[in-house]
Amino acid sequence: MVKARSRKSDKVRVGIIGVGGIANGKHMPSLAKLPNVEMVAFCDIIEERAVEGAKKYGTPDAKVYTDYRELLERDDIDVVHVLTPNNLHSKMTVDALEAGKHVMCEKPMAKTYAEAKAMVDAARRTGKKLTIGYQNRYRADSTYLKKVVEAGELGEIYFAKALAIRRRAVPTWGVFLDEEKQGGGPLIDIGTHALDLTLWLMNNYEWESVMGSTFYKLGKRANEANAWGPWDPAKYTVEDSAFGFIRFTNGATVILESSWALNTLQVGEAICVLCGTEGGADFFDGLRINGSKFGQLYTTKVELGAGGVAYYEGKSVDPGYLEAKHWIEAVTEDKPLVVLPEQAATITQILEAIYTSARTGEPVYNPAVKGK
């Protein structure tokens, strides 16, 4: 919980590290809707970005920085949002936790499992809260299906697909195509959302083995059709599609499919298919539940209207807003985190295993369960 300080404002004071696309598209607009939050510090290596963020979302006395360490030196900041390229997540998050700040870090948690584990260890050591930006858990269809699963209506979920498939939607800006800074392409960028949603719905993080494949086929071509314009093949250093086969200790299996560029007409992001002993569910045409009753098959399409009683929050049902709202409540009221850092670390571990398997051609086994 936020400790009271001798200052005029009793609001949660937030510092933003990385004032790029995800900061402007999700985090800052969402935080701005919360009456008990004020953004007082903005840091970016491109100073103009930080200046613009401060002008649009900051308090009148908001400060701008190009070195995040200077921001962390302030003892009047309660919460830090780390919204930088993936290779900086771990270092900045650990430093922020050590500086006494609660941290929201954008997904994926880190490039590697070792980096993610360092973040988890730092949160435990400092006693500060840490969560990761997996906002798809807050969607109306996701939260409804979570209740269905918890009620046992699907039975034992033993097979699932986690899908993040784009036909041609390669992000051509920023560092998305830079393997060194990002750690990979669609798998670590959007596949991470699909896998997080699937494992959260299944409530299964005990993975046993992984097989993976990555492809570098279309990204090396020039003048390809693309939603955000042509890319430069010379700068395309990540995979254009990746696939994983994940087996869990209870025998359950998850297939993960991800792509930025793939010749397919079956597309969809942050969706999944769940198959259980008593029923199934998918997000292909809205949220659909299927099963068998009284000797007949049935399919039910769940109607989830905006502002429905189950999801009414007074202002918005936008997942980004709900993510920010629940995160700040976890800080101010000591409510449980929706996204646990240990869960996010497991996602990073599995993604890393897929890349490793693809590179070596061999399965990767979870060292924590191998031999048990």
N, C-alpha and C positions, 0 to 999 in steps of 0.2 A: 504494500500500500504506500501511497505517496505520503511522506512525512511533512508535517506542517513546518513552514519556515517563516521567519520574520520578514514578510514581504507584503506588498499591497494586494496582490492577486492570490487567490486560493485555487486558481485553475491549474490544470496539468500543463506544464511547460514542455514543449516538444522541440527537438532539434532535428532538422532534415539533413541527411548526408547523401548527396546525389540528387540533383534537381533536374533529372532528365524525363524521359517519356513516362515511366511508371509512376514517378512522383507527381507529375502533372495530370496524368490520366486517372489515377486511382487514389493515392495516399493523401495528397494535400487537399483535393476537393472534398474527400470524405471527412478528414479531420476538421475541415472548416465548418462542417454542419453540426459539430458537437459543441454545445454551449459551454462546456467546462474545459475546453482545450484552447490553448493559444500557441501558435508557432512563433518561436522567438529567435531561432537561429537557422541559417541556411548555408550549406557548404557544397561547393562544386569546384572541380579543377578549372572549369570554364566559368569565370567570375560572373559573366553576364547572365548566365542561367540562375545563379544564386540571387543576383540582384532582382531579376524578374520575379522569382518565387517570393522573395521578401515583399516586393511591392504588391503582389496580388493576394498573398495569403498571410503575410506576417503582421505582427503587432507594429504599431508606429515606431517603436524603438528596436525592432528586429535587427540583428547583426548578420553580416555576411562574411563568410570565410572561404578560403581556398585550401586550407589545411584542416582536416577533420580533427586533428589532435588539439588544436586551439579551441574548437567548439567543445570538446570533451573536458577541457580544463574548467569550464564554468560549473559552479556548484548549484546554480539556480535552474538547471535543466533536469527534468525528471525522466523523460522518455526520449529515446533516439530511434529514428527510422533509418535503417541502412538500405539504400536504394541504388547501389552501385553495380558495376559489372561483377560477375560471379567470383572472379579471382580475388576480389577484395572483401567479400562477405565475412569470411572467418576472422581475418586480422582486425577489421574495423569493429565487428561485433564483440570480440573478446576484449578489445581495448575499451569499448563503451561499457561493457559489464564491469570491468575492473575499475572504471571511473565512477561506478555507482549508479549507472543509468539502467533502466529497463529498456529492452531492445525488441523492436519489430524489424525483422530482416526479410527482405523480399525473397521469393523463391528463385531458384532452388537454394537450399540452405547453404551449399558450398560446392566447389568443384569436386572435392574428394571426401571420402568418408573420414579420413584422418582430420581434415579441417572441420567437418561437421561435429565430430566427437570433441574437438577442442572447444567448440562453442557450447556444447552440452556441459562439459566439465566446468567451464567458466561460470555458467549460470548456476550450477550446483555450488560451486566454491564461493561465489559472491552472494548467493541468496536472492539475486535479481531475476526478474521474469524475462523469459525469452520466448518468442513465438515467430512463426514463419508465415509469409503471405500466401497462403493457399485459400483464396477467397471463394473457390467453387463449392466449398463445404457449406457456405451460407446461402446458396441458391434455394429457392422455394422447392424445386423438385428434389434437390439433394437432401434437404432437411426432412421432407416428407418420406422419402424412401428410407432414410436412416431410421425413422420411427417404425416403418413397415418391417425392416430387418430386425430391429430390436424386439418387436412384438412376436418374432418367430414365424411370421407368415411365409417367408421363403424357405424356412427350415435350415438345414446345413448348406451353406454356399460352398460348393466344391469346384466350380469352374466359373471363370470370369474373363472378360476382355476389357482392357483399358485402351481407349482409342483417342488419338490426337492426330487426325489425318487431314492435311491440306492438299488440294490438287496442285495449285501453284500460288503460294502465298509466302514467299521468302522475304523476311524482313531485311531490307537493304541499307538500313541506316544504323548509326551507332556502331557497336562492336559485335553484333549478332553473328557475323560470319568469321569472327576471330577465335580460333580454337584456344589460343593461349589465354585470352581474357575470359572466355565463356565456358570452356571445358567441353564444348560440343555444340551440336546444332539442335534439330527439333526434339531429340530425345530429352536433353536436359532443359530445353526451353518450354515446350508444351507437353511433351510426354510426361514430365514430372507432375503436371496438374492431373492428368488422367490417372496416373498410378496412385497419387495421393488420394484422390476421390474414391477409387476402387478399394484400396486397402482400408480406408476409413469406414466405408460402408460395410465391408466384410468383417472389420475389426480383427484383422489377421496380419501380423507383422513378423511372424516366425517363419522366415524364408529359409529354405534348405539349399537350393541350387538354382543356377541361372545359366541359360544358353542365350547368346545374342548374335545378331547380325546387323552390320551397318553398311550402307551403300553410299558411294560417292559417284553417282552416275550422271545426274542431270545438272548438278551444280557446276560441273566443269565445262558446260556448254555456254556459248555466248548467244545473246539475242533471244533468249527463251521468253515466252509469254509469262507474265507475272503480275499479280495484283498490285504490287508496289513498284513496278517498273523493272527494267533489266538489271541484273547484278553483274559485277565484275568477276569473271571466273578466276582471275589471278588472286583475288582477295577471298574467295570462297574456300576456306580451309576446314570446314566442318562437314559432317555427313548431311545428305539431303533426305535420308530416311533411315530409320532404325527400328529393330524389332527384337523383342525379348520373350523368352519362355521361362516362367518363374514357377518353381515348385516349392510348396510349403511343407512344414513338418507334419501337418495333419493330412497330407496328401492332396490338398487343394492345389489347383493350377490356375495361373493368370497369364494370359497372352497380352503383351503390350505392343501396340502398333503406333508409330509416330512418323510424320513426314512434313516437310515444307514443300516438297516438289515430288509428285508421284503421279503416274498416269492411271488415275482411278476416278470413278464417279461417286464412290461411297466415301463421303467426307464427313467430318464432325470433330469437334474439339472438346476436351474435358468431358467425355461421355464414357459410359461403360455398359456392359452387359453382365448381369448376374444370373447364375443358374444354381438353384437350390433344390433340395429334395422335395419341398412342398410347393415351390413356385419359382418364377423368374421375373426379371425386370430389365428394362432397357430405356434409353433416352432417344431412340431413333425418330420417333414421331411424337414428341412430348414424352412424358413419363408414362410407360405402359407396364402393367403387371399382368402376368399370364400364369395359367395353371390348369388344374383339372378338378371339376366338382360334379358330383352326381353322375359320373360316367361320361361327362362331356368336357371338351376343352373350352377355356374362356380366355378372353383378352380384355382387360379394362384399361381405358385411357383415363388417367387421373386429371381432373380439371383443377388447375391452380390459378385462380384469378388474382390479379394484383390487389393487394389490400385485403386479401382473405383473412378471416379471423385468426387462423393459425400462424400467420406471418406478419400481421399488422404491427408495425413498430412506431406508429405515430407520424413518421415523416417519410420514410423511404424503405423499400425492400431491395434496394440495390445491394448486391453482395459486397461491394467495396465499402459501402457505408456500414453495413452490418458487421463486417470484419473490424473496422475501426472502432465501432461502438462497443463491441464485446471485448476488444483488446483494452480499451481505456477503462472499462468496467473491471477487468481483471486486475488492472493496476490500482485503481482507486478504491475498489470494494473487495479486493482479494477474491474475486470470483475465479472459478476454474478456467484455465486456458482452453480454447477450442482446438487449437493446433499445438500439440506438445512437441517440444524440441526433439525428444527421443524418437517420435514418429517420423518427423521430417528427416532426421539423421538416417533412419532406416531406408527412406526413399532414396536419399543420396547414395547409400551403400549399394542398393540394388541397381541404380543407374550406372554406377561405376563398374559393377560386376558385368552388366551388359556390354559396356564398352570394352572391358578386359576380355570377355569371352569372344567378342567379335574380332578383336585383334589377334588373339592366340588360337582361335578355332577350338578351344577346349571349354568344357563347363567350368563354372566357378562355384565353389561350395562355401557356404557360410561357416567361417572358422568357429563361430560360437556354438554350432550344432553338429558339425562334422564329427563323426565317430561316436555320437551318442546312441 
